[in-house]
Amino acid sequence: MLQFKAVKELQDVISNYKSQGKSIGFVPTMGALHKGHLSLIEHCKKTVDIAVCSIFVNPTQFNDPKDLEKYPRTISKDTELLEKVGNDIVFIPTVEEVYPENLDTSLELDFGKLANVMEGAFRPGHFDGMAQVVNRLLEIVLPDYLFMGQKDYQQFAIVQDMLRQLKSPIQLVMGATIREEDGLAMSSRNVRLTPEERQKAVLISKTLKTAMQELNQLPPLQVRERSLQRLNIPEFKVDYFEIVDGISLQPVESIINSKTVVACTAVYLGAVRLIDNMIYEINP
Ligand code: AMP
């Protein structure tokens, strides 16, 4: 596996591959890699010739400085794991490399209502920072395919909208959420849970699963209410539980007008904030 810190060196190698007619797939990450990330790399490897993974904890998408400081960093383990799954290139830039002083990386895009609900409402500025870094990394890597997880459903929808607004030819591919045996969605933040919190955390995915079943019979608003009640335990502080249209991300009162409906939630366990979602497929 090739490893780069500098933009220029990475670009030279990628353009060489491209001139040989090889297709490039890209998986951006913030490191502390787990099986969720690795499944994206495997998906990428099956689709393209060259898999590129970036590891960069992007400061501009953290609205809470403590969260940024505490974000787990495990670079040598990460590179070992990437090697094992056959990743071809890992890009581990510094902040200065991604945001050089003389380069305007700001992005004047309007995501409208996609960005002011759920994560957008609770983490002001988060999606601007996320879109800024994804756009910058895409300009550096210039991939044919971009792989992102369903785990961050709203992020995926916003990146999709960004690519549409930029008229980008890059194909965005969604990877399924990989879960622990008990159902907890894998997340780099899970390592920060205490053993007690880790035990309680299973209630998040259980509640989403129950909501999927309830949507067969009950209207979304009622399912939302029942889900909020289930999540109402002393160990949790719930930011939101919303049942939204899979495309507009706006809360729905009925499932009949949507192609897909997604239940999304964000919950604090102590200082650790976890998000998860499940997609309710509506038969045509
Ligand atoms: P992160 O390192 O948290 O920024 O995540 C990098 C990519 O991995 C994003 O596209 C996430 O949606 C995806 N991802 C994170 N957790 C999971 C998971 N449990 N299953 C599948 N993909 C995931």
Boltz pocket constraint, residues with backbone or C-beta under 6 A from the ligand:
constraints:
  - pocket:
      binder: B
      contacts: [[A, 28], [A, 29], [A, 30], [A, 31], [A, 35], [A, 36], [A, 37], [A, 39], [A, 40], [A, 147], [A, 148], [A, 149], [A, 150], [A, 151], [A, 152], [A, 175], [A, 176], [A, 177], [A, 178], [A, 179], [A, 185], [A, 186], [A, 187], [A, 188]]
      max_distance: 6.0
